[in-house]
Amino acid sequence: MDESVTLEQAKTIAEILPVLMRRLAGPNDNLAAKLPLTQLKVCGVLFRGPRRMSGLSRELGVSLSSLTQIADRLESAGMVKRVAYGADRRVRYLQLTARGEGLIRLREDARVRRTRAVLEHLPPKLRREVVAALEAFARVCAEDGGEDVAPRSEEAAYLSELVGKANR
């Protein structure tokens, strides 16, 4: 494919994605929408599961000291808590509290409802094509995304245990 065509397509996608996300996020109808963007990003990542502080700072592209300040604010708001991993008390994970998870879940549920409403305006074949194209795009982004921030296997079991305790 011509390099200039690819560049134009990249510009179009780069312009469209933020607009789509803002439109699908909807009105500021809950506390999560009122959080500063960086704090909301942290909560959004933690919605997928607890993260090591150092890995989370790399994933979000912020310094560990900045993430610590963000975590302090979120902890004061009752949105997150810090938890230790194993015997080494220096290794800290950040995890959503039940309050934080509930607020982010409300936001995500609203986003899914709005997305569904938009999809219903498309013919079924086009819906399938849109989903397939976005899945392929996400796979390529993940493959090209650099360092993997997913927890190592021994940490994964511990994280599952933490999530299970938090949901009780």
N, C-alpha and C positions, 0 to 999 in steps of 0.2 A: 504494500500500500504506500502511496505517496506520503512522504514525511510531512508535507504541509497539510494534507487532509487529516492525518493523525493529530497534528497540533491543533487544528480547528476543532476536531472532535473532543480533544482533551479540554480545551477552553470551554466548550459547550457543557460538558459534564461538570467541570469545576464550577460553572455558574449555576447550573440546575440543581445540583445536590444540596447546597445550603438553603436554597429557596424551598425545595421540597421538604427538607427537615423542619424549617420554620413553620411552613404551612401545616405539616402533619402534627407538629407539637401543639398547635392550637392556642387558644387564649390562656392567659395566666390564671388558671382556675384552681391551682393548689399551691401549697407552700413550696414544693419542689421547683415550680416555675419561677418563684421569687428568689431562689438561690443565685448567687453570682455564678457566672458560666463555669468557671474553673471548679467550683465546689460541686456544681451539677454534673460536670464531667466525671469527677471522682466518684460520685454516687452512682452514676450510670455504669461505670466500669465495675464497681463493687456489687452492683445488682447481679452480675454474672458470677459472683463468688468473691470471697476474701482474697486480698492480694498482699504480698510482701511489700512493705513500705518502699524498699529500694527498687523493686521491680515496677511498682506503680509509678514511681517518679520517672523512671526511664520510659514507660509506656506512654505517659502523658507529656513527656518532654519538659519536665520541670525539675529543678534541683531538689535534693532531699530536704534541704532546709525550708524551701518554699512549700513542699508537700507537708512538712511537719506543721507549718503555720496553718495551712488549709485544714489539716486533720484536727488541729486544736479548735478551730472555729466550728467545724462540723461536729466534733465531740461535745462542745459546749451547747450546741443546738440539739443534741440528743439524736443526731443522725447516724453517727458511726461510733465504734469503739475500737480500741487497740487491744490485740490479744497476742500473747507470747506463743512461740512455737517450741515445743519439746523442752529439752533440758537447757538449751541456750536461751536465756531470758533476753538476750540482746536482739534476737531475731523477732521482729514485730510484724504482725499482719494488721491490716485495717479491714474492718468488717462492718457492714450496715447493721444498725440496730433494728429491732422490730419496727420502730417508728420510721426509720429511714427506708427500710424495705417497703413498708406500706405506702409511703408517699411516692416512691419511685414506681411501685407497681401500679398505683392509680394513674400516674403519668403515662406509663407504657400501655396500660389498658386503653386509655383515651386515644393514644396514638394508633393503636391497632384498629379501634372503631373508626377513626377518621380515614385510615388507609383503606379499610374495607369499603367504606362509603364511596371513596374515589374509585376503587377497583370495580365496583358494581356498574360504573358508567362505561366500562370497556367490555367488548365482546370476550367471551371465554377464551378463545384462541389467543387473542392479544394479551390477556392476563397471564396465560401460561408462558408466553414469549417474554413478557416483562420480567416475570419471576425467574425464568431460566437465565436471562441475560444478567440480571442483578446477582444471581448466585454465582455465575461464571466470573463476573467482575470482582466479586468479593473473594473468590478463590484465588484469582490472580493477585489481588492486593495482599492477601495473606501470604502467598508464596514470595512476594517481593517486599514484604514488610520488615525485613531485617530480623533483629533479635527476637526470639520467641520468649514471651513473658509468662507462658503457662508454667504452673508449678511442676517441679520434678515429681516423679511417681511417689516417693515416700511422703512428700508434702501433700500430695493430692488426697491421700487417705486421711491425713490429719485435717485438711480443709473440709472434707466431707463430714467428718465428725463434728467440726465446729458449726457447720451449717445446720446439721441435724439438731444440735443442742440449741441453736438460736431459734429454730422453728418450733421448738417444744413449748 
